Amino acid sequence: MNFVAVDVETANADFASICQVGIVVFKNGKAQESWESLVNPEDFFDGINVSIHGINEDMVAGSPIFPNILNIMKNYFENNVIVSHTHFDRVSINRAAEKYGKVFDVPIWLDTAMVVRRAWPDKYASRGYGLANVAKDLGIEFLHHNAKEDARAAGEILIKTIREIGLNIEEWIQRVKKPIFNRVKIALKGNPDGHLAGEVAVFTGALSISRREAADLAAQAGCEVAPSVTQSTTLLIVGDTDIRRLAGHEKSLKQRKAECLIANGQSIRIIGESDFTRLVAF
């Protein structure tokens, strides 16, 4: 049970705006080593993100930019299975590398959200598989939205799943490539085996493709697509031209409502269209 768990936090809805990275090395089923760094994203900090992880511009003022920690990350990742809870972290790391003209390819990556959805399908197949909820169910205590703590929790989720279900890491790497259920048809909206199954997506702003095309992509990846932000919403996809703060620009009503719900404790991830296309193409 040897692997490396990773998690990142971002300064705003752009996945490339990494402001913290946490890595935990697991050997023989136990956390043996860890590393964490604040990162200067060279980007603005959105208040909603700051309210979640508590990191602001002043805190990262003297921190390295992402290219300056790439070699450290590569040293940890080399010849290891890399683990994270959902693949948002994987996309974010690749986007941050691309932002600086770098390539950061990890050959073996295991998503623990996809693991638990298959380990306990009656409970997590379509919803409830967020890091905090699964950790609570498995009795794992951690400080949520701290990158190193989130990475450790993801690793411990994998360890507990391996011990309870009996499949080893290599077997889980193969299992997550297969459908959650052995039956073809399930009464769910969206692709029930998609890596975003259980997410409820809403679109706002000007997109580069039609809303219908975007909705089809989301549904193929497993999302239920809704017309407006509600207490069921988990993803808000914002047009790239609307993701930046411009002089005199106001966020859409949907985005303001989503941020209000986030402030009241609802788990909604706000992402740009470019990052959305990466997620559905995974």
N, C-alpha and C positions, 0 to 999 in steps of 0.2 A: 504494500500500500504506500508506494512512493510517488509523489507528485508535487506540483507547485500551484498554489492557489493565488489568484490575483483579483484585485478590485480597483476601480478608479472612481473619482468624483469629478464633476465638471462645473465650470464657472457659469455656464448658461446652457441654453437648449442645443447649442452646436456640440456634437459629440467630440469634435477636435479640441474643445476648450478644457482639456484635462488640467485640474488644479491640485490633484493629490493621487498618488499611486501607493498601493499597499500590496506586499507580496509575503506569503507565508510558505515555507518549505516543510512538507510533511514527509517523514521517513518512518517506515514500519508502523504507519497508522497514527503517528503523533506529530504535533507541530514542534519542529526542532529549531527553526531559525526564521527570523522575520526581518523585513526591511520596509521602510516607509519614507516617502518624501513628499513635501509640498512642491508644487510645480507652478511656475509663472506661465499662465496660458497665453500671455500677450493678447489678452482679449478682455472684454468687459465682464463684470460679475452681475448677474441678474439677481435681484433681491429674493426671488423665489428660491433660487438655488442656495443662496447664502442662508436662508431660513431653514433649509433642510440639513446642510452639512456644517454650517457655521464658519466656513472659510471665506475670507474677503480679500480685497485687493491689497490692503496693508499687510496682511499675513504672508502673502507670497512675494512681496516686493523684492526680497533678496534671495529668492529661491531660484533653482536652475530652470531653464526652459526645457521643453520635452526632449529635444535632440541630445541634451547634455546628460540625460539619464538612460538613454537607449542602451548603451553598452552594459550598464549595470543590470538592466532588465534582461538583456540577452544572455548574460552570464548565468542568471538564475534560471532562465527558460531553457537553455541549451540541453538537449538530450532528455528532456522531461515532458511528461504529460502536463498540460496546463489546464487548470480548472477554474471556472467562474460560475456564478449563479446567474443564469440567462446569458445570452451572448451580446448584450449591450456593451459589456466591457471589451470584448474582442473587437467589435466594430469601432469603438471609441479609440482604442490603441492604434488600430490601422489608420483611422482618419487623422489622428494626431501626427503619426509618422508621415503620412502623405502631405500634410500641411507644410512640412519642412523638407519635402522632396526626398524622404527616406522610405525604405522598404522594411517592413517588419512582419515577416511571415512565420507563423507558428504552425508546424505540420500536424501536431496532435493536440486538439483542444476538446475538453469535455465540459458540457453544460450541465450543471447539477440540477437545474430546473427541469431539463428534459429527463434526467435520471429519476427524480422523485415522481414525475408524472407517470412514468412507466412502473416504478416500484409500487406505488399506491394509486392506481388509476381511478378507483372509486372515490377517492378523496381529492386528488390533485389534477386529474386529467385535463380539465378545462378552466379551472380557476383555483385560487387559494395557494398557488405554488410560489408566491413571493418569498424572498429571503427571510423576512421577519416572521412571517406566519409559519413557515416550515421549521425554522429554528425553534420557535416557541413550542410547536407540536413535538419536536424531538428533544426538548429540554436543554437546548443550547443557549447559553447566556452570552450576549455580546453587546457592544456599543454600536448601534446601527448608524450608518452613514459616516463612519470613519473607515477609510479604505482598508487599513490593515485588519481591523476588526471584522469587516464584511468578508474579507478574503479568508480569514480564519474560520468564520461561521460556514462559508461555502465548503471549505475543506472538511470540517467536522460533519457536515450534512452528508458528504460523500462517504466518509468513514462509517458513519452509523448505518447508512443504506447498505453498504457492502456487507456489514456484519449481520444485519437483519434479513436481507434478501438472499445473500450467499454468492452473488455474482462478483467476480473480481473486476479490477479497472479495465482490463483488456476486453472482458465480456460486456461491460457497460458501454464501452466505445462502440461496439458492434450493435448492442441492443438499442441505443438511441437512434440508430439509422432506420429502425423498423417501426411499423405502426404501433401506437399505444395499445390498441385493441386488435384482436385477431379477426374481428368482424369488420366488414367494409362500411356498412351504413350505421351511423349514429345520429340521433335526433339533436344535432347541434348546428348552429349557424356558422358558416365558415368551415374550413378544412379541419376536422377534429384532430388530425395528426400533424398539422402545421406547427412550426416552432413558436408561433405566436397565438396558438389556440388559448382561448380564455380571455384574451385582451379585447377590450371594447374600444374601438377606434373612432375618432371624430376628426374631420378635416376642417381647416380654416385658412383663409388667405388665398392669394393667387398661386395656383399650382402650375407646373410646366405641362401637365397632362390634364385631361378632363377628370372631373370628380368621379365619374363612372369608372374610368380606367383605374384610378387610384383605389377606389372601393373594391374593384375586382382583384387587384393585387393584394390588398389587405386580407380579403376573404380567402384567397388561395393560401396565404400564409397562416390562416387560422383565425383571424380576427372577426368579431362581429362588428359591423359598421353601423354607426348610429348618426342621425342628422344633427344632434345637439348634445352639448355637454350636460351630463346628469351625474347622479351619485354612482352610476354604474361605469362611468368612463374611466379607462385606465391609460389610454394613449390619446394625446392631442397632436396631430400632425399639422405643422404650420408651414405655409409657403415660404421658400427660402428668402424671397424679397421682403417678407414681413418679420423674419427672425431677428433682424438687427434693429437696434434703436436708432431712429433717425430724428432729426430736428423737427419738432411739431408732429411726430408720428405717435399715434396711440395704438395700443394693442387692440386686437379685435374683441368683441363682446365675449366670444367663446373662450378666448385665451384669458381674459380677465375673470370670467366665471371659473375657469379651471384653476387659476391661481388662488382664487378665494376658497375653493374646495380643498386645495392642497394645504392652505394655511389652517384649515379646520381639521386637518388630519387625514384627508383622503389621499390615497396613493395614485397619483396621475403623473405620467412622464410626458413632458412637452418636448417634441423633437422637430427638427426641420425636415423638409421634403427629401433632401439629398440623403440624410441619414435614414429616413424611412425606406427609401429605395434600396439602401444597403441591407437593411434588416430583412425585408421581404425576399431579397435575392439570396439570402444565406443558405 
